[in-house]
Amino acid sequence: MPRGDRAWDVETDLLVIGAGAAGMTAALVAALEGLDVILCEKSEMVGGTTATSAGTVWIPGNRQGQLAGRPDTVDAARTYLAGMLGEHATDERLDTFLKLGPIVLDYLEQKTSVRFAAPPVHPDYKQLPGAATGGRALGAVPFDGRKLGDDFVRVRPPRREFMVLGGMMVGKADIPALLAPFRNWTNFRHVAGLLARHALDRISYRRGTRLIMGNALVARLLDSIRRASVGLRFETGLREIIRDGDDVVGAVLASPSGEVAIRARKGVVLATGGIGWSRELRERLFPDAARRFSLAPSSNTGDGILAAERVSAAIERDLDSPALWMPSSVMAQADGHVSVFPHIMLDRAKPGLLAVNKSGCRFVNEADSYHDFVEAMLRSNASASSATPAFLICDHAFIKDFGIGLVHPGTKNLNEFLQANYLIEGETIEALAGNIGVDGDQLGQTVERYNHYAETGVDEDFGRGSSELNRFNGDPQSKPNPCLRRIGPGPYYAVAVWPTDLASSAGLRTDACARVLSRDGNILSGLYAAGTDSSSIFRGTYPGPGTMIGPAIVFGWCAAMDAAGTLPKLMASCDGRTKGEA
Ligand SMILES: Cc1cc2nc3c(=O)[nH]c(=O)nc-3n(C[C@H](O)[C@H](O)[C@H](O)COP(=O)(O)OP(=O)(O)OC[C@H]3O[C@@H](n4cnc5c(N)ncnc54)[C@H](O)[C@@H]3O)c2cc1C
């Protein structure tokens, strides 16, 4: 009985709430393990943040990396994580993740249409013993959206800012050819192929069907979910979790035909994408300076965490950071859309750009990970109000070569960006400083110092260009340092960047089987959480690319296996194997 004398409307074995990486994996695996499954998604599309992400999956010691000639070991990852997490590196969830990660990938590849591949280079984010430069982070193999038929429109599109020509996805590997299509035959063939396919797509579809990155992962999961006959309900959002005594027995959801009470015999999995836009949770958990903008889709509003809290679940707060951060620039478009552009890696690491705080001083190695960039920004602007951004500064040649934020490389007419106040211009450094409200003398000195480092090739202040990650995202043509180049003659430009969350780290406290724990430390029987609804196994640190979706998939799988009753046996055989190997 869900509430008072109201009867259940539907019964199932496992009720999964939220269709991103975590929820789709949980639902798919539960169905493959023979359970009756309902997957409820609040919006009209699957994919959540996952669909708009790069789709990278960090799973140490995987077989796919080995196949690509980039072998990695779990032991090396343990060394690396010990350097990052200290005493917390022995956490049982982390251990489960490391042991089961490669098994989960192989399970999915063997039983579903989900496929992964290892790019040759994709470095971890910290220079610590055990760090990998490739093989540990995998990408989803591109997928042909046409194979989904009518379901193609159900895949959440990527962020609008990351598509070109009205809906063509562009990956990092496409960019060099797109920027110089006539440089050689390979570039030309690649670009011609992309354009021809896209032109064809646009006859029948609203956007391109060549799906890459997070969109490929989600499309592959959707394809597999349909094949496994998971009951998928759109526009059906969690309202309340129902408890009977100590057990969670189902949930009430809002659907287009009214409230629906679903009884779940084997459990409820929360995978609603974490804190997202929840004002209440942002105010409670995020620093003031980082509450304003989120990169989450608008349907992520903290529902899973808040509903679980109402049935006594605990939120983990003892973390390095409550979220993983991204510096993002913001522009109001003519059609009313507000673009929030994540500065992932296309401009920050390139030679000839620097970042300054409200005092006109550099505060960070601009080529480090986005999370480290914002952590430094929050420290540096700590005394300032939430309305204080940092500024990325460059000259005109930089925009021509690399672009900045929403301004694509080679853009000739900058008026649209100048008029929107997205790009701020100054004929001299002093004029630019005046236009962005920082001290002119200080900004002049900062640029002079940076230019000196560009000549010596050594950034004595922040070590820009000194790590594998920096060099990977820099420009190999730039000598002696791929991340440093003299800022030359004016005009000069600035773009304001704000702290935004790309994923929350604070979430529900869970155990190694993805079971939610209550505030008194007991297991809330029948309630699971995975993805960003559960707290980060890396405790709010950011070890490398894919460290959100990797655990989302592994713990979505764990929740399903536990509900199916197979997880304890699997864990035991895994432990046996580890002991036997030792
Ligand atoms: C630009 C960008 C790039 C990123 N790149 C990477 C990357 O390469 N690798 C990586 O590991 N991480 C990356 N991240 C972070 C990563 O995308 C997320 O942490 C991860 O996808 C979250 O997965 P999830 O399944 O927990 O949630 P989501 O993918 O956000 O899915 C949650 C789903 O739940 C639905 N929902 C919400 N409320 C309800 C409700 N009440 N009832 C039913 N459904 C509900 C939502 O509509 C949504 O579909 C990136 C993030 C951004 C913004």
The ligand as an ORCA input file, in Angstrom:
! r2SCAN-3c Opt
* xyz 0 1
  C      30.165     19.017    -20.824
  C      30.330     17.835    -19.911
  C      31.238     16.838    -20.247
  C      31.406     15.746    -19.395
  N      32.250     14.745    -19.790
  C      32.398     13.664    -19.003
  C      33.191     12.560    -19.435
  O      33.686     12.517    -20.551
  N      33.330     11.508    -18.571
  C      32.758     11.492    -17.320
  O      32.968     10.533    -16.574
  N      31.944     12.501    -16.925
  C      31.736     13.555    -17.741
  N      30.871     14.544    -17.344
  C      30.057     14.319    -16.134
  C      29.035     13.218    -16.445
  O      28.408     13.516    -17.676
  C      27.965     13.027    -15.376
  O      28.542     12.962    -14.097
  C      27.227     11.706    -15.623
  O      26.830     11.624    -16.966
  C      26.016     11.576    -14.713
  O      25.331     10.396    -15.044
  P      23.999     10.023    -14.269
  O      23.501      8.766    -14.858
  O      24.273     10.070    -12.815
  O      23.011     11.253    -14.553
  P      22.441     11.874    -15.896
  O      23.197     11.390    -17.078
  O      22.364     13.327    -15.713
  O      20.989     11.256    -16.003
  C      20.000     11.581    -15.059
  C      18.633     11.388    -15.696
  O      17.633     11.400    -14.673
  C      16.502     12.109    -15.145
  N      15.731     12.578    -13.988
  C      15.952     13.658    -13.205
  N      15.018     13.741    -12.243
  C      14.183     12.698    -12.419
  C      13.009     12.253    -11.762
  N      12.495     12.914    -10.721
  N      12.395     11.137    -12.212
  C      12.867     10.463    -13.294
  N      13.976     10.858    -13.969
  C      14.630     11.943    -13.531
  C      17.100     13.230    -15.962
  O      16.157     13.781    -16.851
  C      18.252     12.504    -16.667
  O      17.829     11.961    -17.889
  C      30.670     15.653    -18.189
  C      29.728     16.626    -17.871
  C      29.562     17.709    -18.719
  C      28.534     18.727    -18.363
*
